[in-house]
Amino acid sequence: MYPRKMLRDDGLGPGEVNCLANMCILSRADNNAIKAKPPSEYKDLMPDGAPLDAILESSVATSTLFSDDFYAFRNERADALAAIASGLIA
């Protein structure tokens, strides 16, 4: 969800850049449009009127994504993904 190039340029290693909490399914066209932009910038590329809350919910993400604080986002999303996984195996 944070562009890998951006994170690598910020000095993060492969373990942080490629963590499960940072992954999402994205079309090639969208990925090419985003390139290395931080989330606060690529948010502006979303179509006007896009259902942002629904998009974030379906991606197991919150608006923390757009704060450009990778660690806060990663930790929040990792907790949410872990809760979902725990519910599936309970």
Secondary structure, DSSP 8 states (H G I E B T S, - for coil): ---HHHHHHTT--HHHHT-GGG-----HHHHHHHTT--HHHHGGGS-TT--HHHHHHHTT--GGGGGT-HHHHHHHHHHHHHHHHHHHH-
